[in-house]
């Protein structure tokens, strides 16, 4: 039953996301042909619309399948609010961002990767970074509701937390197979990130902690002009050159395509496990 309900949750979320994203894009462009052109010409706007559509769809599926069909409440779903939720989001943001920075600095220390100065000042940098974070946030929140929400809670109740985290982390990696330039190592690292985010889900703050960790990782990479899972974001003032070899730095896919990210994600997992155990012992 847990597997069946989880599959139904994913299918319903996908169906609703498709309908909502298409409807929003149609309203913006006025035609199906216009949608294709708009997607190519405005990838950031397209990603924002898709992220919001996916978040709304996954929350709707959470209510229908998690709350109504399986009687899961906020506590079971780990939707923690108040100071604990805010603190969890903040710590998750810090750990995720620190892990992303560690992956980049390892690449700089071990290879010819690095940053070069580009046109633009701090005002342009702050504006572009803020807009990029606004684009990344709905997608990160949606993926947490999808992969660290109802399915994780249902599967963990039957198979245990470790097995549920591992299974959904594998699915999380597979879900990125169509990203530009994805390699087996990149998908393995994204699956590893899924383990990290699954552990964060069971840390203080629940799903807000996982959301913070996800946004911290993606946001730090983007703010430092590195691609995020194969998707480039142009940031004024700095230009990150990945250098080589690609198996170490990740190359054009971003750090997630290289071994430096493997090390950084493993360290983030260890930190999160220690944090969770400390909380349980308190």
Backbone as CSV, one residue per row, in Angstrom:
resi,resn,N_x,N_y,N_z,CA_x,CA_y,CA_z,C_x,C_y,C_z
1,UNK,0.823,-1.209,0.000,0.000,0.000,0.000,0.860,1.262,0.000
2,UNK,1.955,1.247,0.754,2.836,2.419,0.808,3.426,2.709,-0.562
3,UNK,3.841,1.647,-1.251,4.405,1.819,-2.590,3.331,2.318,-3.553
4,UNK,2.147,1.748,-3.475,1.052,2.151,-4.352,0.650,3.603,-4.138
5,UNK,0.501,4.017,-2.881,0.147,5.394,-2.595,1.260,6.349,-3.025
6,UNK,2.505,5.939,-2.871,3.620,6.785,-3.296,3.614,6.968,-4.807
7,UNK,3.366,5.870,-5.531,3.287,5.959,-6.988,2.132,6.865,-7.404
8,UNK,0.988,6.737,-6.726,-0.163,7.592,-7.033,0.161,9.057,-6.756
9,UNK,0.905,9.288,-5.696,1.302,10.660,-5.348,2.161,11.272,-6.457
10,UNK,3.157,10.520,-6.936,4.021,11.034,-7.996,3.234,11.270,-9.287
11,UNK,2.380,10.321,-9.642,1.611,10.458,-10.885,0.655,11.649,-10.823
12,UNK,-0.016,11.817,-9.690,-0.936,12.943,-9.550,-0.174,14.265,-9.591
13,UNK,0.975,14.319,-8.917,1.794,15.539,-8.920,2.264,15.873,-10.327
14,UNK,2.696,14.860,-11.074,3.158,15.079,-12.445,2.029,15.579,-13.330
15,UNK,0.860,14.959,-13.211,-0.289,15.363,-14.031,-0.691,16.809,-13.729
16,UNK,-0.808,17.136,-12.450,-1.204,18.488,-12.070,-0.147,19.514,-12.473
17,UNK,1.129,19.148,-12.330,2.206,20.064,-12.734,2.124,20.367,-14.217
18,UNK,1.917,19.332,-15.019,1.827,19.510,-16.472,0.677,20.436,-16.841
19,UNK,-0.481,20.209,-16.236,-1.652,21.027,-16.538,-1.445,22.477,-16.108
20,UNK,-0.913,22.662,-14.905,-0.718,24.020,-14.388,0.355,24.770,-15.167
21,UNK,1.481,24.097,-15.447,2.574,24.750,-16.169,2.147,25.115,-17.582
22,UNK,1.462,24.187,-18.250,1.001,24.478,-19.607,-0.010,25.620,-19.604
23,UNK,-0.937,25.589,-18.642,-1.944,26.635,-18.576,-1.324,28.001,-18.329
24,UNK,-0.371,28.072,-17.413,0.283,29.353,-17.121,1.067,29.847,-18.325
25,UNK,1.816,28.935,-18.970,2.605,29.330,-20.141,1.705,29.774,-21.288
26,UNK,0.547,29.129,-21.420,-0.394,29.508,-22.495,-0.951,30.909,-22.242
27,UNK,-1.242,31.205,-20.979,-1.736,32.539,-20.651,-0.682,33.608,-20.940
28,UNK,0.589,33.255,-20.727,1.681,34.207,-20.944,1.927,34.437,-22.429
29,UNK,1.896,33.356,-23.227,2.304,33.446,-24.637,1.139,33.501,-25.613
30,UNK,0.011,32.910,-25.257,-1.154,32.962,-26.118,-1.279,31.830,-27.121
31,UNK,-0.274,30.937,-27.197,-0.358,29.825,-28.153,0.636,28.741,-27.776
32,UNK,0.392,27.520,-28.276,1.312,26.417,-28.023,2.657,26.672,-28.685
33,UNK,2.653,27.248,-29.890,3.917,27.566,-30.574,4.679,28.635,-29.812
34,UNK,3.944,29.582,-29.261,4.587,30.629,-28.480,5.246,30.090,-27.229
35,UNK,4.685,29.017,-26.661,5.272,28.416,-25.462,6.676,27.906,-25.751
36,UNK,6.845,27.213,-26.886,8.167,26.675,-27.237,9.181,27.796,-27.416
37,UNK,8.782,28.868,-28.087,9.685,29.992,-28.310,10.010,30.698,-26.995
38,UNK,9.001,30.860,-26.147,9.194,31.514,-24.846,10.136,30.696,-23.961
39,UNK,10.001,29.385,-23.994,10.866,28.519,-23.195,12.322,28.659,-23.618
40,UNK,12.559,28.759,-24.936,13.938,28.923,-25.428,14.477,30.317,-25.134
41,UNK,13.622,31.327,-25.282,14.079,32.711,-25.132,14.187,33.150,-23.677
42,UNK,13.378,32.572,-22.801,13.351,32.986,-21.386,13.422,31.767,-20.471
43,UNK,14.583,31.105,-20.436,14.674,29.877,-19.632,14.457,30.108,-18.137
44,UNK,14.897,31.266,-17.624,14.719,31.538,-16.198,13.238,31.706,-15.863
45,UNK,12.508,32.451,-16.699,11.073,32.622,-16.473,10.342,31.292,-16.588
46,UNK,10.759,30.477,-17.555,10.149,29.163,-17.730,10.393,28.280,-16.509
47,UNK,11.627,28.321,-15.985,11.949,27.527,-14.798,11.142,27.991,-13.595
48,UNK,10.930,29.299,-13.474,10.141,29.829,-12.368,8.699,29.341,-12.447
49,UNK,8.107,29.406,-13.633,6.725,28.955,-13.815,6.615,27.463,-13.517
50,UNK,7.551,26.680,-14.020,7.519,25.240,-13.771,7.679,24.936,-12.285
51,UNK,8.561,25.677,-11.610,8.767,25.458,-10.185,7.525,25.762,-9.375
52,UNK,6.873,26.880,-9.673,5.655,27.245,-8.948,4.548,26.233,-9.231
53,UNK,4.410,25.835,-10.499,3.390,24.847,-10.857,3.636,23.529,-10.127
54,UNK,4.896,23.097,-10.082,5.226,21.845,-9.405,4.977,21.930,-7.904
55,UNK,5.270,23.088,-7.309,5.048,23.257,-5.872,3.562,23.210,-5.545
56,UNK,2.764,23.935,-6.310,1.312,23.930,-6.080,0.751,22.523,-6.279
57,UNK,1.201,21.840,-7.335,0.702,20.495,-7.633,1.074,19.507,-6.527
58,UNK,2.327,19.555,-6.064,2.767,18.608,-5.041,2.092,18.875,-3.701
59,UNK,1.810,20.135,-3.395,1.081,20.438,-2.161,-0.365,19.948,-2.258
60,UNK,-0.966,20.098,-3.439,-2.327,19.585,-3.636,-2.355,18.063,-3.490
61,UNK,-1.351,17.390,-4.061,-1.272,15.931,-3.941,-1.016,15.523,-2.496
62,UNK,-0.256,16.331,-1.777,-0.007,16.055,-0.358,-1.311,16.076,0.429
63,UNK,-2.154,17.060,0.124,-3.432,17.148,0.841,-4.351,15.984,0.465
64,UNK,-4.430,15.670,-0.830,-5.359,14.629,-1.273,-4.917,13.240,-0.817
65,UNK,-3.629,12.923,-1.034,-3.158,11.558,-0.768,-2.583,11.420,0.637
66,UNK,-1.853,12.440,1.080,-1.265,12.349,2.404,-2.263,12.595,3.519
67,UNK,-2.972,13.709,3.439,-3.867,14.108,4.527,-5.220,13.396,4.447
68,UNK,-5.875,13.474,3.278,-7.217,12.915,3.163,-7.225,11.383,3.095
69,UNK,-6.366,10.816,2.245,-6.406,9.362,2.037,-5.657,8.589,3.117
70,UNK,-4.529,9.139,3.615,-3.712,8.396,4.579,-3.705,9.002,5.975
71,UNK,-4.484,10.057,6.160,-4.681,10.659,7.487,-3.369,11.116,8.135
72,UNK,-2.436,11.597,7.326,-1.189,12.129,7.853,-1.402,13.577,8.285
73,UNK,-0.935,13.915,9.482,-1.063,15.296,9.941,0.269,16.032,9.786
74,UNK,0.307,17.285,10.219,1.513,18.103,10.076,2.709,17.471,10.776
75,UNK,2.470,16.860,11.932,3.570,16.238,12.673,4.149,15.059,11.905
76,UNK,3.280,14.199,11.378,3.740,13.042,10.612,4.480,13.470,9.351
77,UNK,4.017,14.547,8.716,4.649,15.040,7.494,5.870,15.909,7.776
78,UNK,6.131,16.171,9.052,7.274,16.976,9.507,7.205,18.402,8.934
79,UNK,6.009,18.953,8.917,5.814,20.349,8.545,5.902,21.179,9.826
80,UNK,7.116,21.379,10.283,7.326,22.083,11.539,7.321,23.587,11.310
81,UNK,6.615,24.300,12.153,6.561,25.747,12.037,7.227,26.420,13.222
82,UNK,6.961,27.706,13.395,7.504,28.434,14.529,9.006,28.557,14.495
83,UNK,9.567,28.757,15.673,11.016,28.972,15.792,11.811,27.751,15.342
84,UNK,11.293,26.565,15.636,12.015,25.347,15.264,12.112,25.203,13.744
85,UNK,11.028,25.510,13.046,11.051,25.441,11.591,11.961,26.486,10.985
86,UNK,11.888,27.721,11.501,12.743,28.798,10.991,14.211,28.489,11.251
87,UNK,14.512,28.004,12.460,15.892,27.658,12.793,16.390,26.516,11.910
88,UNK,15.536,25.525,11.669,15.921,24.411,10.813,16.225,24.871,9.403
89,UNK,15.378,25.754,8.872,15.623,26.296,7.535,16.963,27.019,7.495
90,UNK,17.245,27.830,8.515,18.495,28.583,8.538,19.713,27.688,8.602
91,UNK,19.659,26.668,9.463,20.806,25.761,9.570,20.960,24.943,8.295
92,UNK,19.834,24.502,7.731,19.897,23.769,6.466,20.512,24.612,5.370
93,UNK,20.108,25.889,5.298,20.659,26.814,4.312,22.167,26.930,4.480
94,UNK,22.616,27.020,5.724,24.044,27.154,6.017,24.813,25.898,5.627
95,UNK,24.298,24.724,6.005,24.993,23.469,5.704,25.029,23.217,4.197
96,UNK,23.898,23.422,3.526,23.869,23.224,2.074,24.785,24.181,1.348
97,UNK,24.766,25.451,1.744,25.650,26.432,1.117,27.112,26.142,1.378
98,UNK,27.438,25.731,2.611,28.824,25.411,2.950,29.318,24.204,2.150
99,UNK,28.446,23.218,1.947,28.829,22.043,1.162,29.123,22.420,-0.287
100,UNK,28.279,23.285,-0.866,28.504,23.734,-2.239,29.811,24.512,-2.346
101,UNK,30.062,25.381,-1.381,31.308,26.156,-1.378,32.515,25.232,-1.248
102,UNK,32.389,24.203,-0.404,33.488,23.248,-0.234,33.806,22.527,-1.543
103,UNK,32.764,22.148,-2.286,32.982,21.467,-3.570,33.734,22.370,-4.535
104,UNK,33.372,23.651,-4.584,34.044,24.588,-5.480,35.483,24.850,-5.036
105,UNK,35.690,25.049,-3.750,37.035,25.344,-3.259,37.976,24.147,-3.432
106,UNK,37.439,22.943,-3.294,38.246,21.749,-3.551,38.696,21.715,-5.009
107,UNK,37.777,22.057,-5.905,38.126,22.094,-7.325,39.195,23.141,-7.598
108,UNK,39.088,24.297,-6.960,40.070,25.367,-7.142,41.430,24.945,-6.587
109,UNK,41.419,24.254,-5.444,42.668,23.852,-4.809,43.377,22.730,-5.565
110,UNK,42.608,21.840,-6.192,43.194,20.647,-6.802,43.413,20.758,-8.302
111,UNK,42.762,21.732,-8.949,42.853,21.836,-10.403,43.089,23.297,-10.800
112,UNK,42.911,23.583,-12.076,43.066,24.956,-12.552,41.746,25.709,-12.568
113,UNK,40.730,25.208,-11.858,39.454,25.904,-11.751,39.639,27.216,-10.988
114,UNK,38.769,28.173,-11.266,38.854,29.441,-10.551,37.910,30.470,-11.122
115,UNK,37.953,31.666,-10.550,37.082,32.755,-10.962,37.902,33.854,-11.635
116,UNK,37.298,34.500,-12.604,37.908,35.665,-13.216,36.931,36.834,-13.106
117,UNK,37.494,38.045,-13.051,36.665,39.246,-12.901,35.987,39.579,-14.218
118,UNK,34.682,39.912,-14.119,33.927,40.314,-15.290,33.309,41.685,-15.060
119,UNK,32.657,42.204,-16.081,32.017,43.505,-15.979,30.875,43.456,-14.971
120,UNK,30.610,44.585,-14.349,29.531,44.674,-13.378,30.055,44.980,-11.993
121,UNK,29.183,45.526,-11.161,29.555,45.853,-9.797,28.689,45.112,-8.798
122,UNK,28.838,45.495,-7.530,28.124,44.797,-6.474,26.610,44.948,-6.596
123,UNK,26.156,46.099,-7.069,24.715,46.297,-7.226,24.149,45.332,-8.259
124,UNK,24.819,45.197,-9.397,24.362,44.262,-10.424,24.454,42.820,-9.923
125,UNK,25.526,42.545,-9.184,25.704,41.190,-8.640,24.562,40.847,-7.678
126,UNK,24.258,41.755,-6.757,23.203,41.499,-5.770,21.849,41.331,-6.448
127,UNK,21.573,42.162,-7.464,20.300,42.054,-8.164,20.155,40.736,-8.892
128,UNK,21.204,40.332,-9.617,21.151,39.081,-10.375,21.057,37.875,-9.435
129,UNK,21.795,37.912,-8.328,21.765,36.801,-7.376,20.395,36.675,-6.723
130,UNK,19.797,37.812,-6.366,18.464,37.793,-5.750,17.432,37.214,-6.713
131,UNK,17.493,37.644,-7.975,16.543,37.119,-8.965,16.747,35.626,-9.179
132,UNK,18.002,35.191,-9.197,18.291,33.770,-9.388,17.773,32.941,-8.223
133,UNK,17.959,33.418,-6.994,17.444,32.703,-5.825,15.920,32.616,-5.865
134,UNK,15.278,33.692,-6.341,13.815,33.685,-6.456,13.354,32.649,-7.469
135,UNK,14.144,32.416,-8.509,13.821,31.405,-9.510,14.043,30.002,-8.954
136,UNK,15.131,29.835,-8.193,15.504,28.513,-7.684,14.628,28.054,-6.520
137,UNK,14.117,28.979,-5.728,13.405,28.614,-4.501,12.158,27.752,-4.739
138,UNK,11.243,28.126,-5.649,10.055,27.278,-5.831,10.398,25.864,-6.305
139,UNK,11.390,25.745,-7.191,11.776,24.415,-7.682,12.345,23.571,-6.550
140,UNK,13.190,24.179,-5.692,13.763,23.442,-4.564,12.677,23.012,-3.592
141,UNK,11.738,23.913,-3.294,10.641,23.568,-2.381,9.784,22.451,-2.958
142,UNK,9.494,22.532,-4.267,8.672,21.508,-4.910,9.343,20.140,-4.845
143,UNK,10.641,20.086,-5.104,11.336,18.796,-5.080,11.373,18.216,-3.668
144,UNK,11.422,19.071,-2.656,11.387,18.545,-1.288,10.015,17.985,-0.944
145,UNK,8.960,18.689,-1.342,7.618,18.165,-1.095,7.411,16.851,-1.845
146,UNK,7.970,16.750,-3.054,7.822,15.540,-3.859,8.603,14.361,-3.300
147,UNK,9.891,14.578,-3.032,10.782,13.465,-2.708,11.024,13.280,-1.209
148,UNK,10.773,14.292,-0.411,10.960,14.167,1.033,9.653,14.472,1.755
149,UNK,8.533,14.241,1.099,7.239,14.477,1.711,6.479,13.177,1.915
150,UNK,5.295,13.109,1.354,4.405,11.957,1.554,5.081,10.617,1.246
151,UNK,5.764,10.455,0.088,6.366,9.141,-0.190,7.391,8.707,0.859
152,UNK,8.213,9.637,1.322,9.228,9.273,2.312,8.573,8.850,3.624
153,UNK,7.547,9.577,4.042,6.862,9.235,5.295,6.186,7.872,5.189
154,UNK,5.491,7.610,4.076,4.787,6.340,3.917,5.748,5.160,3.808
155,UNK,6.799,5.329,2.996,7.749,4.228,2.805,8.565,3.968,4.067
156,UNK,8.922,5.027,4.793,9.712,4.853,6.017,8.919,4.100,7.074
157,UNK,7.603,4.301,7.107,6.775,3.611,8.099,6.755,2.107,7.869
158,UNK,6.987,1.676,6.621,6.939,0.245,6.288,8.341,-0.363,6.208
159,UNK,9.252,0.324,5.526,10.565,-0.251,5.242,11.690,0.319,6.110
160,UNK,11.399,1.340,6.898,12.426,1.977,7.708,12.985,3.210,7.012
161,UNK,13.528,4.113,7.816,14.018,5.380,7.276,15.151,5.192,6.276
162,UNK,16.124,4.363,6.615,17.303,4.217,5.762,16.921,3.735,4.369
163,UNK,16.094,2.695,4.308,15.683,2.156,3.008,14.860,3.161,2.227
164,UNK,13.964,3.878,2.913,13.125,4.868,2.229,13.958,6.022,1.694
165,UNK,14.906,6.510,2.507,15.777,7.599,2.059,16.586,7.163,0.846
166,UNK,17.134,5.946,0.895,17.953,5.444,-0.209,17.134,5.281,-1.489
167,UNK,15.934,4.724,-1.367,15.101,4.493,-2.552,14.704,5.808,-3.214
168,UNK,14.295,6.777,-2.418,13.869,8.045,-2.989,15.057,8.875,-3.465
169,UNK,16.222,8.680,-2.856,17.427,9.351,-3.354,17.790,8.831,-4.742
170,UNK,17.661,7.520,-4.933,17.917,6.936,-6.248,16.938,7.498,-7.281
171,UNK,15.671,7.585,-6.912,14.667,8.152,-7.810,14.957,9.632,-8.083
172,UNK,15.438,10.332,-7.092,15.806,11.742,-7.230,16.921,11.895,-8.266
173,UNK,17.892,11.001,-8.230,18.964,11.042,-9.222,18.445,10.752,-10.621
174,UNK,17.612,9.732,-10.743,17.060,9.359,-12.048,16.217,10.495,-12.629
175,UNK,15.547,11.259,-11.774,14.696,12.349,-12.240,15.488,13.443,-12.947
176,UNK,16.821,13.463,-12.773,17.658,14.491,-13.398,18.407,13.963,-14.629
177,UNK,17.999,12.803,-15.116,18.737,12.180,-16.217,18.694,13.013,-17.499
178,UNK,17.648,13.820,-17.666,17.528,14.631,-18.884,18.189,15.997,-18.761
179,UNK,18.803,16.294,-17.628,19.496,17.577,-17.487,20.662,17.671,-18.462
180,UNK,20.955,18.861,-18.989,22.030,19.006,-19.988,23.373,18.521,-19.471
181,UNK,23.995,17.602,-20.208,25.332,17.137,-19.867,25.405,16.153,-18.718
182,UNK,24.276,15.558,-18.339,24.279,14.622,-17.213,25.130,13.398,-17.523
183,UNK,25.946,12.986,-16.566,26.805,11.806,-16.680,26.452,10.842,-15.547
184,UNK,26.925,9.594,-15.622,26.663,8.670,-14.516,27.155,9.196,-13.163
185,UNK,28.338,9.841,-13.152,28.836,10.392,-11.895,27.947,11.534,-11.413
186,UNK,27.479,12.367,-12.346,26.595,13.469,-11.960,25.306,12.935,-11.334
187,UNK,24.723,11.909,-11.943,23.484,11.343,-11.411,23.728,10.668,-10.055
188,UNK,24.895,10.041,-9.904,25.235,9.431,-8.616,25.381,10.499,-7.541
189,UNK,25.996,11.624,-7.891,26.136,12.714,-6.922,24.785,13.311,-6.554
190,UNK,23.895,13.438,-7.534,22.564,13.971,-7.239,21.800,12.999,-6.344
191,UNK,21.979,11.696,-6.587,21.381,10.706,-5.686,21.973,10.840,-4.286
192,UNK,23.283,11.085,-4.209,23.923,11.325,-2.911,23.352,12.556,-2.235
193,UNK,23.095,13.600,-3.025,22.449,14.795,-2.481,21.059,14.454,-1.963
194,UNK,20.378,13.509,-2.631,19.076,13.062,-2.157,19.165,12.410,-0.786
195,UNK,20.249,11.666,-0.557,20.468,11.083,0.779,20.661,12.197,1.803
196,UNK,21.503,13.179,1.464,21.737,14.323,2.346,20.430,15.036,2.681
197,UNK,19.584,15.263,1.688,18.328,15.968,1.909,17.333,15.108,2.678
198,UNK,17.376,13.781,2.464,16.535,12.895,3.249,16.921,12.909,4.717
199,UNK,18.230,12.952,4.999,18.692,13.067,6.386,18.274,14.407,6.978
200,UNK,18.367,15.470,6.162,17.963,16.796,6.632,16.472,16.834,6.971
201,UNK,15.669,16.066,6.237,14.235,16.002,6.501,13.961,15.498,7.911
202,UNK,14.805,14.600,8.419,14.620,14.052,9.760,15.409,14.807,10.821
203,UNK,16.043,15.898,10.427,16.723,16.770,11.381,15.715,17.749,11.965
204,UNK,16.062,18.474,13.037,15.146,19.475,13.583,14.703,20.465,12.510
205,UNK,13.411,20.732,12.447,12.874,21.625,11.426,12.175,20.897,10.305
206,UNK,12.409,19.584,10.181,11.687,18.777,9.211,11.872,19.225,7.773
207,UNK,10.770,19.361,7.065,10.838,19.649,5.638,11.420,21.035,5.358
208,UNK,11.278,21.969,6.295,11.887,23.282,6.106,13.410,23.195,6.152
209,UNK,13.936,22.281,6.956,15.385,22.072,6.990,15.869,21.508,5.658
210,UNK,15.138,20.528,5.127,15.503,19.958,3.825,15.421,21.018,2.727
211,UNK,14.382,21.844,2.769,14.245,22.930,1.789,15.414,23.908,1.902
212,UNK,15.774,24.267,3.130,16.902,25.176,3.321,18.199,24.595,2.796
213,UNK,18.437,23.308,3.059,19.657,22.665,2.579,19.696,22.616,1.061
214,UNK,18.565,22.322,0.446,18.469,22.255,-1.018,18.720,23.631,-1.632
215,UNK,18.047,24.649,-1.090,18.220,26.006,-1.617,19.629,26.519,-1.339
216,UNK,20.191,26.147,-0.190,21.550,26.575,0.133,22.566,26.035,-0.859
217,UNK,22.440,24.758,-1.207,23.349,24.151,-2.195,23.191,24.811,-3.557
218,UNK,21.958,24.836,-4.074,21.717,25.410,-5.403,22.058,26.901,-5.442
219,UNK,21.650,27.624,-4.397,21.861,29.059,-4.373,23.329,29.439,-4.302
220,UNK,24.104,28.696,-3.512,25.531,29.001,-3.406,26.243,28.750,-4.730
221,UNK,25.915,27.657,-5.396,26.522,27.384,-6.699,26.193,28.495,-7.693
222,UNK,24.912,28.858,-7.769,24.494,29.883,-8.721,25.123,31.229,-8.392
223,UNK,25.164,31.583,-7.096,25.727,32.872,-6.692,27.211,32.973,-7.016
224,UNK,27.878,31.829,-7.112,29.300,31.806,-7.450,29.521,31.482,-8.918
225,UNK,28.458,31.603,-9.721,28.499,31.485,-11.178,28.802,30.070,-11.663
226,UNK,28.550,29.066,-10.832,28.728,27.682,-11.262,27.393,27.119,-11.721
227,UNK,27.369,26.252,-12.733,26.109,25.633,-13.164,25.478,24.815,-12.042
228,UNK,24.164,24.755,-12.048,23.417,23.974,-11.061,22.780,22.797,-11.784
229,UNK,23.309,21.617,-11.573,22.805,20.403,-12.232,22.724,20.570,-13.742
230,UNK,23.740,21.182,-14.319,23.809,21.351,-15.757,23.171,22.622,-16.282
231,UNK,22.505,23.384,-15.397,21.823,24.609,-15.821,22.667,25.826,-15.451
232,UNK,23.138,26.601,-16.449,23.978,27.764,-16.149,23.133,28.980,-15.768
233,UNK,23.666,29.800,-14.877,23.045,31.062,-14.498,24.109,32.151,-14.606
234,UNK,23.851,33.144,-15.432,24.815,34.211,-15.658,24.749,35.217,-14.515
235,UNK,25.882,35.378,-13.838,25.990,36.292,-12.704,27.016,37.367,-13.037
236,UNK,26.662,38.650,-12.935,27.633,39.712,-13.238,28.816,39.706,-12.264
237,UNK,29.885,40.301,-12.678,31.066,40.584,-11.872,32.037,39.409,-11.773
238,UNK,31.544,38.175,-11.777,32.441,37.029,-11.683,32.105,36.000,-12.754
239,UNK,33.104,35.241,-13.134,32.914,34.156,-14.105,33.691,32.950,-13.604
240,UNK,32.978,31.863,-13.316,33.629,30.655,-12.811,34.052,29.776,-13.974
241,UNK,35.325,29.422,-14.004,35.879,28.516,-15.013,36.186,27.190,-14.330
242,UNK,35.477,26.120,-14.744,35.622,24.832,-14.072,36.969,24.179,-14.323
243,UNK,37.565,24.455,-15.470,38.836,23.800,-15.769,38.658,22.299,-15.914
244,UNK,39.699,21.577,-15.590,39.643,20.126,-15.742,40.571,19.426,-14.772
245,UNK,40.496,18.121,-14.712,39.627,17.246,-15.514,38.166,17.285,-15.069
246,UNK,37.255,17.033,-16.026,35.831,17.114,-15.747,35.360,16.138,-14.684
247,UNK,35.986,14.962,-14.610,35.553,13.981,-13.618,35.842,14.453,-12.194
248,UNK,36.724,15.430,-12.066,37.055,15.956,-10.743,36.269,17.233,-10.445
249,UNK,36.212,18.160,-11.416,35.560,19.454,-11.196,34.084,19.466,-11.587
250,UNK,33.671,18.533,-12.434,32.303,18.518,-12.935,32.145,19.175,-14.286
251,UNK,33.133,19.970,-14.703,33.091,20.602,-16.014,31.852,21.450,-16.207
252,UNK,31.273,21.399,-17.401,30.132,22.232,-17.745,28.859,21.869,-17.007
253,UNK,28.781,20.689,-16.405,27.588,20.305,-15.656,27.535,21.015,-14.309
254,UNK,28.681,21.502,-13.857,28.769,22.079,-12.524,29.418,21.096,-11.571
255,UNK,29.722,21.523,-10.357,30.409,20.656,-9.391,29.748,19.309,-9.170
256,UNK,28.422,19.234,-9.329,27.725,17.962,-9.113,28.181,16.872,-10.076
257,UNK,28.880,17.252,-11.142,29.371,16.259,-12.079,30.750,15.735,-11.753
258,UNK,31.344,16.167,-10.625,32.710,15.777,-10.304,32.879,15.198,-8.909
259,UNK,34.076,14.663,-8.656,34.354,14.019,-7.378,34.458,15.001,-6.216
260,UNK,34.734,16.275,-6.514,34.780,17.234,-5.403,33.403,17.347,-4.751
261,UNK,32.349,17.251,-5.541,30.997,17.276,-4.985,30.718,16.007,-4.192
262,UNK,31.255,14.878,-4.641,31.077,13.619,-3.908,31.600,13.759,-2.488
263,UNK,32.795,14.347,-2.371,33.395,14.557,-1.047,32.557,15.523,-0.221
264,UNK,32.154,16.637,-0.828,31.391,17.654,-0.107,30.044,17.113,0.368
265,UNK,29.363,16.340,-0.476,28.052,15.784,-0.107,28.214,14.757,1.012
266,UNK,29.272,13.947,0.947,29.525,12.965,2.007,29.747,13.662,3.353
267,UNK,30.500,14.766,3.336,30.733,15.523,4.568,29.428,16.123,5.086
268,UNK,28.596,16.622,4.176,27.311,17.193,4.577,26.420,16.127,5.212
269,UNK,26.464,14.913,4.681,25.700,13.806,5.271,26.169,13.515,6.698
270,UNK,27.475,13.487,6.898,28.016,13.218,8.234,27.604,14.290,9.229
271,UNK,27.686,15.549,8.812,27.287,16.655,9.689,25.814,16.534,10.056
272,UNK,24.974,16.197,9.077,23.534,16.114,9.319,23.189,14.938,10.222
273,UNK,23.869,13.811,10.044,23.640,12.651,10.919,23.986,12.998,12.366
274,UNK,25.116,13.665,12.578,25.535,14.046,13.941,24.529,15.033,14.537
275,UNK,24.056,15.962,13.730,23.084,16.949,14.186,21.781,16.270,14.597
276,UNK,21.319,15.320,13.787,20.064,14.626,14.083,20.193,13.777,15.343
277,UNK,21.316,13.074,15.484,21.517,12.238,16.676,21.581,13.085,17.934
278,UNK,22.224,14.238,17.846,22.328,15.138,18.989,20.946,15.612,19.421
279,UNK,20.093,15.899,18.440,18.735,16.365,18.737,17.917,15.249,19.396
280,UNK,18.075,14.019,18.904,17.317,12.895,19.464,17.761,12.583,20.893
281,UNK,19.055,12.825,21.169,19.580,12.532,22.486,19.229,13.623,23.511
282,UNK,18.869,14.803,23.017,18.602,15.941,23.919,17.291,15.749,24.682
